[in-house]
Amino acid sequence: MEKIMKPLSGYLALIIAIASIGAGIYLFLNASQQLTYIIGGVLFVLLGIFFIKGLMIIQPNHSRVLNFFGKYVGSVKENGLFFVNPLYSSYNISLRYQNFQGQTLKVNDKMGNPIEIGAVIVWRVGDTYKAAYQVANYMDYVRTQSEAAIRHLAVSFAYDSIEDENADMTLRDGGDKVNKILEQELTERLEPAGILIQEARISHLAYAPEIAGAMLQRQQATAIVAARAKIVEGAVGMVDMALKKLSEENIVVLDDERKAAMVSNLMVVLCGEKAATPVLNAGTLYQ
């Protein structure tokens, strides 16, 4: 479990180190073959090296994990110059937000269709102890688990509602809901490494090239059918309105055969892709 340390300020230790080394050099220069001066000079220099070895500089949004002969001592997250036990070994960990955008993955969606999917993930280290000791390499762990989460998301939902009409949510239409599901799964997967997820969003989503053309044609056909259904629905309403108007205002009285012919002509005119060509009837209604 992470333990936050507040070490001593390093400025006093730096002054002592400089003074000790200076004193040691002074004694060496004035030794004049006197053993006492030589020993004193060596001791002062060693003392200065001891204090220098214990100095530690921590940059903004960085931390140091301290270890003493295999035992975790604590983590320092404050910025500045500090002095710690020179026998401590330290491990530098950045606390800055980082972006992960892996390669575009080719996977099968819930319906078995091959798709391409990619995501952008914003993360940072939250627990330095877990990042340093719970996993072998937290950077590789983030990369591997992120790709695994994206693959799992892809196989959990259909690409769109054309394939699964009863789907409550699809990858293409899910929007923020799909992103929230991805964030939740990433949080659970990366928790052992002490990683915090700031944001996760799908950055690329498309059918695989081998079926993209066929799926585009299918989408176009579906759109055409839906448009035709609207046209027919509107045309039927207009024909019904026309017949009622003719009957209510006694403009013309039509038998069933003439009504059927009129309905046929109106439907052709209203549902046709091209403008109808008028034909002038010079005879009677029945010729």
HELIX and SHEET records of a PDB file:
HELIX    1   1 GLY A   10  LEU A   29  1                                  20    
HELIX    2   2 LEU A   35  LYS A   53  1                                  19    
HELIX    3   3 THR A  128  TYR A  129  1                                   2    
HELIX    4   4 LYS A  130  GLN A  134  3                                   5    
HELIX    5   5 TYR A  138  SER A  156  1                                  19    
HELIX    6   6 LEU A  171  GLY A  174  1                                   4    
HELIX    7   7 ASP A  176  LEU A  190  1                                  15    
HELIX    8   8 GLU A  191  ALA A  193  5                                   3    
HELIX    9   9 PRO A  209  GLU A  248  1                                  40    
HELIX   10  10 ASP A  256  CYS A  271  1                                  16    
SHEET    1   A 3 LEU A   8  SER A   9  0                                        
SHEET    2   A 3 GLY A  80  PHE A  83 -1                                        
SHEET    3   A 3 LEU A  55  ILE A  58 -1                                        
SHEET    1   B 3 LYS A  71  VAL A  76  0                                        
SHEET    2   B 3 HIS A  62  PHE A  68 -1                                        
SHEET    3   B 3 SER A  89  SER A  94 -1                                        
SHEET    1   C 3 GLN A  98  GLN A 101  0                                        
SHEET    2   C 3 PRO A 114  VAL A 125 -1                                        
SHEET    3   C 3 LEU A 105  ASN A 108 -1                                        
SHEET    1   D 3 GLN A  98  GLN A 101  0                                        
SHEET    2   D 3 PRO A 114  VAL A 125 -1                                        
SHEET    3   D 3 ILE A 195  TYR A 207 -1                                        
END                                                                             
